[in-house]
């Protein structure tokens, strides 16, 4: 056994009802905080940060971090002489903070209110002219994360489900990403097990904390594994779809995931067996299908705003980005079948 495993230098504060005290501690020393959140989260974020030295509350946040939105935030941070970025919300707010940190090296403290997992990675993404570019840089990894499951209680069940399945996509890609190692696979398998338990619990009792704590815990593990392993085939596909066609982030991952898993599973028997065990099933594809059925299913790409004639240009854009170490060789025809199935909602592996 021989591998290199990199771990991010982050402090993780996890506890329901602890966000106020935790933030006071992890932002200690900051004098001019830039708070980044969507307009919808502005009142809640203001209440939680009322005792902190917030110099600027910035609400110009957009999905997939368009370059013009990033540039405005960078200018605002410089004008406010911010010394710390505090992002509150889901992947869009966290992604914007990362875009600012990428060019300013300002430290980030993240308070996630969804299960996106972006807070636990050193991956950044920017969209320009319909193309999403991603990269890895240690400057964008938050130095501290405050997890408080009470902050996720307002997430509707449908949003919670797709956000949690986005976390599950991190688990799957971490099994065979370009830098995947045994530690990544252990974290990903534990995360998948916790998601298999937690997501149905959230669906059954949306106002209960145990299920939401389980999913939040799983989201962190999944993202940590994914950050180490790197983007596999699934994320290469979804980044193109999101940037090119402005599809919603988490639902797109949920729609594509079963089809990538079905394609890669036969080429990665050890990873497939770990996922099957995590799902409590005889095989991973069937286990994931059972979870989707229990959660009420997900919308196919055609219901998310993608046209059928978008499949061919998507295949053309994805093909050069396919990781060389994918468990199976991937042809343009393979990509077309995966996207066609995800677009129509066909059973995995049947198109």
N, C-alpha and C positions, 0 to 999 in steps of 0.2 A: 504494500500500500504506500503510495507516494502522492502527495498533493500539497498545494499551497492554498490556504484559506485566509482571506482578508476580512477583518471585522471592523465595522465603523465605530468610531469613538463617540458614543452617544450615552446620555443619561436617560433612562426610561422611568417615568413616574406613572404608576398604574394604581388607580383606586377610585371607586365610585364616590362622588361627593367631595373630592379632594382638589378640584381644579384651582380654586382660589389660593389656597396655601401653597400648592405646588408651584404655581406661576410666580408667586412672590419670591420663592427661593431660587428658581432657575433663571429669573431675569435680574437677580440681584446684581447691582453694579451698573446696569444700563441707565442712561440718563435721557435718551431721546429714542423712544421706541416707535417704529412704524408698524401699525397694525394693519394687516391685510385680510379682508374678508369680503364676501359678497354683500350687496345691499340687504338681502334677505336676512343675513346673519348679523347685521350691524348693531341692532339693539341688544341682542344677547351678548355679543362680543364686548360692547361698551360696558355692560353691567359687570361682566366677569373681570374686565381689566380696569375698573374704575379707580383702583388704588395704585395703579402703575403709571410711570412717567411716559404716557403716550403723547408723542409730539405730533403724530399724523395718523388719522384713520383713513385708509385708502380702500375704496370699494369698486374700483374699475378693474373687475376680474372677469375673465372669460374662459370658457372651455378650450382646451388644447393650447392655451397660451399663445395667441397671435402675436407676432413680433411687434406690432404697433402698440399693443397693450403692454408688453414687456418694456418697451422703450419709455412709455409714459410713466410706468412705475419706477423705472431706474432714475428718471429725471426727478420724480417726486421725492425719492429717497435721498438723492443728493441735495435737493433744495431744502429738505427738512433737517439735513445734517443728522440723519438717523444713525444710531450706533448699534441697533439690534432690530431684526425683523421678527415680528410675532404674527404667524399665520394661524387663522382660526377658520376651520371649515373642512371642506373636502379637497379632492385632488386639484381642483382649479386654483384655489387660494394657495395651497402648498406649492403648486407648480409655479405660480407667479413669484412667490418668495424665492424660489430656487433661481428663477431667471434674474432676479435682482442680485442675488448673492454671487451668481456666476461672473458678473462683471465688477462687483464691488467688494467681494470677499466679506461682506457683513455676515455675522453669525445669525442663525435662525433658531427660533424656538417654535415648535409646532404643537397645535392643539387640534387633533383630528376630531371631526364630528361624523365621519363616515368610516367605511372599512377599506378605503382605497389603498392604504399602505404606502403611499408616496413619501410619507414622513420618515420612513425607515430605510430609504434608499439614497444613493448618491447619483441617481439618474435624473437628468433634466430633459425637458422637451419644449420645442418652440415650433410654431407653425407659420410658414411664410409662403404666399402664393399657392395655397392648397397643398403644401407638402410639409409633413411633420418631420422634423429632425430631432434626434435624441442623442445624448451623449452621457458620459460618466465623468464626474469631477468631484473630488472630496469637498470642495468649497460649498457645494449645494446640500450636503447632508446636514440636517438640523443637529445642533449640538445637544439639544434636549427635546424630549417628547413628553407631553402630558396627556395620558389616557384617562378619561373619566367617562364611563359608560352612560352616566346620566345624560350626557350631552347628545347621545344618540337616540334617546327615547322619542324624540320628535320625528325621527325618520319613519315615513310610512313603510308598511311591510314590503310593498313591491320594490321600493327603493333600497331597503335593507337587503332584500334578496339579491338584487342585481349587484349591489356593492359588495356583498359577501362572495358572490360568484366571481367577481373581479379579483378578490383576494385568492380564491381557489385557482384562478388562472396563474397567479404568481407561483402557487405550489407546483402546478403541473410543469411550467416552464423551468422551474428550479431543478426539476429532476434530470433535465438533459440540456440545460443552457450551455453556452460555450465554455464556461469556467466551472461547471457543476462539480462538486466534490462530495465525499461521504457526509460531511457535516451539513451541507445544504440539503441533502436528501432526508436526513433525520429531521431537520427543522420542518421541511415541507410536508413530510408524512404526518408529523404531529399536528401541524396546522390543518391539514386535510381532515384528520380525525376530529379535531375540535370544531371545524366548520360543519362536518356531517352531523355533529350533535347540536351545535349552536343555532344554525339557521332554522331548522324545524322548530326549535324552542322559541325563537323570535317570532316566527309565523304563528305559533299557537298562543303566545302570550306577549304581544308587542310592548306592553307596559312593564314587563318583568325584567329585572336586571340580570339574572343568571345567564340567560341566553345571550343577551347583548354583550356581557362581559366575556363570554366564551368566544364570540365572533371577533370582538376587538382584540383579544389575546391572539387569536389565530391570524388575524390580519397582520399583526406585527411580525409574528414568526414567518409568515409567508413572504412578506416583503424583505425581511432580513435575508432569507434564503435566496430570493430572486436577485437582490442587490449583489450578492456574492457570485451567483451562477451566471448572471447576464441574460440578455433577451434571447429567447428561443424563437422557434417558428411562430408560435401563437402571437407573441407580442409584435413581431415584425409585420404580421398580417394586420393586426388591429391598429397599429400606429399609422399604417398607410390608409386604412379605411377611415379612421378618425380625421386625419389631416386633409385627405383629398375630398371626402364627401360630408364632412362636418357631422358625423354620426355621434350620438351620445356615447360617452366613454364606457361606462360600466355595462350597459345593455349590449354594446357591441362585443365586449369580451364574453359575456354570457352566451351570446348567440353563436360565436365561433368556437368556443372551447371544446364542446363535445366532438366536433369534427376533426380538430387537430389531435385530440387525444386518441380518437379511433384510428387516425392515420399513423401516428407514431408508436402506438402501444406495441405493435408486433415487432418493432425494431428495438425495443427497450424492455425486455422481459423482467429485469430486476426492478426497474422503476414502476412498471405496470403492476407487479406483485405488491410493492409497497403501497401503491394507491388503492389497490383492491382491498388490502387488509384495512387500510384507513377507512374505507367506505363500508366495511363489513360485508363485502360481496365476493363472489367467486372470480370476477374479473373487473378491471377498473372501468371499462366502458359501460358495463351494465350497472355498476355501482353509481356512477355519475348520472346515468339515465334515471335510476330510481330516485336519487336525490332531487333531480329536476322535476320529476313527476310529483313528488311529495310537496314540493314548493309551488306547484301550480304551473310549471313550464315557464318558458321565456319567449319573447317575441323574436321572430326571424329577422334577418337584415332587411327584407322587403318592407317590414312594418316599422323600421327605424329610419326610413328615408332613402335607402339605397335602391336605385333602379337596376333592372336586370342587365341593361346595356352598360352598366358601370363595372360589371365583372371583368370583362376583357382588359380595360385599362388598369384595373386594380391588379390583375395577374401580372401585367407587364411591369408595373411599378414594384411589386413584391419580389419577383423572381431574382433580381440581382442582390437582394438583401437576405436571402435564405442562408442561415448559418451553415458553414461547411461541415460542422460536426453533428448535424441533425441525425437522429437515430436511423432515418431512412433517407435515401436520395429523394429529392423533390423536383419534379418536372413541372413545366407550365401546365400540362394537362392535369397533374395532381392538384395544383393550386386551383385550377378551374373547378375541379370536382368538389374540393373543400368549400370554396366560396359559393358554388351553386347550391350545395346542400344547406349551408348556413343561411343563404338568401331565401330559400324556399321553406326551410324548416323541416326538411326530410330527416329521417332517422340517420344517425351517424354511420358512415360507411356504405350507404345504400345508393348514392348517386355516382 
